[in-house]
Each structure stands twice: as structure tokens, then as C-alpha cells.
Amino acid sequence: MDRRTFIASLSAGGAVLLAKADASGIVSEDLAEEVEHMMFEEMQQGQGQAQRPARKTFIEKEKEMTPLPAKPTLEDIFNLRLPKFIFSHCVQSANNALKRGLDEEVILACLLHDTGIALDSPDHGYRGAALIKPYVSEKVHWAIRHHQALRFFPDPDVGYEYPESYYRSFGKEYKPEPYIQADYKYARNHKWYMNSRLVTMMDEYSFDREEVVTLEPFLDIIGRHFKQPKEGLGWDNTESSYMWRTIIWPHRPL
């Protein structure tokens, strides 16, 4: 039995915990640990001698992580903090763009387009765009912000079809919310439409979990188009610094 099925089989408290699983269906280690503690609470109602396992503090969990430099760069965040599936998918997307000889700003947008998922899955395009806004051009920010809406709308003229995976995730009757539809209509007539559309096209073919990838081919592009703060990401007092700290400290409860 997988974790998600197991959690669903628990009492009413289990249903509450299941609701904490993110939209991708991932049940985190923290959530699994919370379930374990709930189980012991229930056991103690009938067995006063039940021994609760020691629960790690966030400081103990952080000590188990590879430490970041005092002034983290984008390369550090990618290599040491992004979840592996996000790292792999984003680099594969950028590889697709690089192989096709696309503009460097489009390549960078492909590389960064799903970093918002490291914070949360819903509205990851908007979240990811806010995350990187102080450090990239308006064109890169715009492409990332609007790729989420464009994913829901095919454009056969450029070879983009509605993703089959969306039928499985959302169902065949799903219609995007009004704000997504409005952003699509706005983006469709914008001068930078194709920049964001190219992100969706490179995105569609980048889900090979077995492919071994590295950030190395993109370091020069990052150097030219990503404004690395001298204080380090998370410590430069911008509108998105707190977001970078959330990625740096994923276990902190507050």
C-alpha cells in the first residue's frame, strides 16, 4: 500500500492530512511523519504505554542537508536545494531549447519555468515568475508568468497540442478558471507571445526521469542574463528574498 492510500485509510484526521498533499500528489516526508505521530496519539487512547518515536526538529533536519554557501547563487540553489524531479525537468526543457538554437532569454526562461513548484504546485507559473522577477529581464519574467495559462490552450499553427497528461490530471470536462482564460487571451495577442509559447513547447517534451542532466551547459547563459545578487539569493532584501529562503530552509515550520 502506498503512502497516499494508507493515509486515506486513516480516521477523520487522516483525511485532513491527506488534504495537505500538494496538487502533484506527492506526500512529503514531513507529512508522513505527521501521520506517524497521529497514529501514536490514537494508539495512546487505548494503550497508555505506547512509546512515541523522537521527532526531529527542523534544526536536526537542516544538519542532514548539504550546507549552502553563505551567499547562495542560482547554481547552488539548483544543485543543492531544488527537488530532483524539478531540477531534471527544468534542465531538460532548457536542453531542448538549446538544441533548437533558441534565443538565450528563452533558454533561461525554460531553465527557470517550473522553479515555482519548489514553493508549491498551484499557480506555479505566477509564483515562479515572482521568484525570479528581480534578477531577469522583463521578457524572461513575462514568459514564465504566462506559460502556465498557455499550457491549457493548444496552438496547432506552431505545433502545440493540449497535453494528454492534463486529461488524466484534470479530467476531460475541465475548463480553466476565468483568470487563466483571461491571461491566455491577453498573452495570445502580446508581442512576446511566442517566447512564452516556446516555453510550453520545450516543457511538453521534458519528462524523462531517467535522463542524466547537468547545469553546466547553461552557466554562461545564467552569467549573462541572471543578475546574481552580491549578498546571495535570499539575503538581498528584494520582494522575493523570502521565497528563496523558503527554498533554502524547506523544513522550517514558521
N, C-alpha and C positions, 0 to 999 in steps of 0.2 A: 504494500500500500504506500503510495507516495505521500509526501507531507501534506499537500493540499487536501487530498481525500481524507487523510487522518484528522486534520483539523476540523473539517466539516462534520466528521462523525462525533465530535465532542458535544458537550452541553451547550446551552444558550451562549455561554461565554465564548465558546469556540467559534460561533457564528460572528461574534463581534471581532475576534481576532482575524478571522478569515477576511473580513472587510478591509483589514489593514494591508492585505497583499496588494501589490501595485497592479496597474492595468495590464502589465505583461504577463501576469500570472505567476510571478516569482514570489516564493515565500522565503524571506530572508532568514539568516541565522538568528538575528535578534528576535524576529517573530517566533521562530521555532523555540527559542529559549523562553520566551514569554509563555508559550503554550505549556512547556515543561513545568514552569512554576505554577501555572494554573492547575495542572494535573495534581501536583502535590498539595495545593490548597484544598482541592476536592477530596483527596485521599485522607487528609487530616481531619475532615469532618467525621470520618468513621474510624480512623486509626490514629490515635493521639501520638503514636510513637514514630510516625513517618519522618524520615530524615531528609530535609530539603538540601539539594546539592548547592554548593557555593556558587554564587552568581558573580561573574566577572564584572568589575567596574569598567567604565569606559577608559580609564587610565590604563588598566591592565590590557584591555583590547588594543589600545593605541601602541603599547610597548611591543606588541606582537607584529605590528605593521612595519614595513620598511620606512625608516625615517626620511623625511623630505629635507632638502637643503633649507637653510634659514630664509633664503629668498627664492621661492619656487618659480620655475619657468614653466611655460606651456609643455615643454618636453618632459619635465619632471612630473607634471600632473598626468599626462598621457601614460607615461611608463610606470608610474608608481601608485596612482590613485583611480584612474578610470577602471570600471569593471571590465573584465577581459572581453566580453562579447561586444561592448560599446567600442572599445579600442579597436578590435578586429574589424568590425563593420565600418567604422569611420575611415580607417586606413584603406580598406578595400575599396570604398567609394572613391577616395582620393586617387588610388591607383588607377581605377577606371578612367577618371578624368585626365590623369597624367598620360596614360597610354593613348588617349584620343587627341592629345595636344591642345587641350582646352586652356583658356586664359588662366593665369596664375591665381587671380582672385576667385574664380570659380573652383579651382582645385582646393584652395584654402577653405571655401565655404563647404565643399564636400567633406573635407577633413574634420570640420567643426560641427557639422549639421546636427548630429544627434548627441552632442555633449550634454544637452539639457536633460537627457534621460538619467544622467548621473545624479540629478536632483530629484526628479520624479517623471513618470511617463506621461500623464495627461498634459496636454499643451506643451509638449517638449520643444516644439519649434519656437514658440514665443519665449519660453524660458531660456532656451539655448541662445537665442538672439540677444536677450537681455544680459546673459552671462558674458558674452564676448564684445558687447557694444563699445566699451571704452577703448578697445585695443585694435579694432579693424576699421576698414573703410565703410562708409555708408552702404556701398554696393554689396559688400560681403554680409553685413548685418541684415540688409533687406532680403537677400537671397535665402538666408537661414530662417528668418522670421516667416516668410511666405511659403516655404517648401511644404510645411505641414498641411496647409489648406490645399495646395496644388495637388498633393498626393491623392486626393479624393475625386479629382476630375480628369478624365482622360483627354489626351490631345493626339488623336491619330495622325495629324499632319506632321508631327515630329517623332512619331513612333512610341508615344507613351500611352499605355492602356491601364485601366483600373486594375490594381494588384489583386490577383486571385486570393492572396493571403487575407485581404480585407474582407472578402466574403466569409471566410472562416472566423475572423475575429469579430466582425460587426454584424454579420448576417446579411442576406440579400435584400432585405427590405429597409436597411438603414439609410437614413438621409442625414448628411452633416448638419450640425446646428447652424442657426442663422448667421452667427458671427463668422463661421468658417465659409459659408456661402458668400457672405459679403466680402470677405478678404480675397476669396478666389476671383470674384468679379472685378475687384479693384486691381489685383495683380495681373489679371489677364490682359488688361489694357495699358499696363505700365511699360515704360521704356526698358526696364530691367527684367521683364517677364522671363526671357529665355535664360537668364542667369539662374533664377530660382527653378525653372523647369528642368534645366540641365542637372541640378542637384537631385531632383526626383528621379531623373533617368539613370544617373550613376548610382543612386540609392537602391533602385529596384533590383540590381544585379549583384548585390554585395552582401550576401548572407551565407557564405561558405565558412562554417565554423571550423573546418579542418585546415584552412589555408593559413600558412605561417606568414605573418606580415611584420614589418618594422617601420618605424617613423623616419628612419634615416633619409629616404629619398625626398622628404619634404622639409628638412631642416632649413635649407636655403630659402625656400618659399616662405616659411614661417619668419625667418630673419628679415625678409624684405617687406612682409605685409602684416605682421603681427607686432604691435607696439608693446614689447615686454617692459613692464614697469621696473624701475631700478630697485624698488623696495621689495619686489616679489609679488606674485599673484596672491591676493588675499590680504595684503598689508599696505596697499597703496591708497586706501581711503577713496575708492570710487563708488559709484552707485551699485556695482556688482561685486564688490570685495567680499561681502558677507556670503555670497553664493560660492565663491571659490573656497572660503573657509569651510563651508558645509561639505564640499568635496574632500578637502584636506582632512577633516575630522568627521568621518561618516558615522562614528559610534556615539558621538556626544548626545546626551538626552535633551539638552537645552542649548 
